[in-house]
Amino acid sequence: MTPGKQRSGGRARSARTKGLTVAVTGPTGTFGAGLVPLLQDDDRIDRVIGIARRPFDPAERGWTKMEYRQGDVRDPDALREAFDGADVVVHLAFLITGNASRETTRAINVDGTLNVFRAAAAVGARRFVHASSVAAYGFHRDNPERISEEWPVRPAARLFYAQEKAELEHLLQGESASAPELDLYLLRPPVVLGPHAIGAKDVLPGPLAPLGRRLLGRPRRLPVPVPLLVPSHPLQFIHQDDVGQALLLCVVGAGPAGAYNIAGDGVLTAADVAREFGAIPIPLPAAPAQAAARAVSRLPFLPPVAEWIEAAGRPVIMDTTRAREELGWEPRYTGLEALRDTLREDR
């Protein structure tokens, strides 16, 4: 298979249609909040194994099917023990930001993901579902205006998160070739929003996130003039519940193994987002702003959070046709509805 290409129309196996055991790494994060309630309510799922480093009580969340297993993705033996009897493994544990060193981040994100895949293969699981990202495509100037899954994933120039997502997709394809009985599903969502999304208020890209926090901290909602570096920068969003539904279809659906773009309908701009926060965007010329973003992203010794400015240099907008036609997925929320559900005050 050509590097970067993803399978379509291939095999789609399940050990059985009822009584499945599903193991989930990182079940308490944003993606888990969308998926686990669906597993709980699905009659085809008998048992859910939740693997996390920090103890939690599934029953307190209403997850009566789930058994908690303490484990670290850096510990292959613990993973194999936790996955024993699993038909499907869903890997959601991943560091996006934080204070961890680059070495620790890579040990969890890259080495840990490979550990999870190999443990799933070792216990005889039939499906492996990995939460990738739109960032896997990289922010390259020759990217098409709308990207389908046939476009290759390529590491970004500087942004570590995008680099690791692209690298992992290539590594997992190699691992999959040596484990033909384990079907590999890759989901590529954009920014994930929703009432329980971790960091959901940070809906502007990377270095623009503090703008959102400052606006939300104001008395709602005084119109505040805000200059935006790239007001016309297009953005796709997806609701956490729609991510959960796509993950569920990878777990129990009839769709073939491979990569799937998922996003809510509609494309917003940074200015649209600012207006939803109650701001009055002050536009700056798009081309010079994007050129400035590319120039800043090439500066040496950027701190990790500043690397996100690379995402403003070239938009990445996905075509979600394959997920709709082959996975049978349809989003319940548009991108704008996902944003508004995140910003609702009546909670």
Secondary structure, DSSP 8 states (H G I E B T S, - for coil): --TT----S-----S-SSSEEEEEESTTSHHHHHHHHHHHH-TTEEEEEEEESS---GGGGT-TTEEEEE--TT-HHHHHHHHTT-SEEEE-----SSS--HHHHHIIIIIHHHHHHHHHHHTT-SEEEEE--GGGG---TT--SSB-TTS-----SS-HHHHHHHHHHHHHHHHHHT-TTSEEEEEE--EEESTT-TTTT--S-GGGHHHHHHHHTSSTT--EEEE-SSTT-EE-EEEHHHHHHHHHHHHHS---SEEEE---BS-EEHHHHHHHTTEEEE---HHHHHHHHHHHHTSTT--GGGGGGGGGTS---B--HHIIIII----SSBHHHHHHHHH----
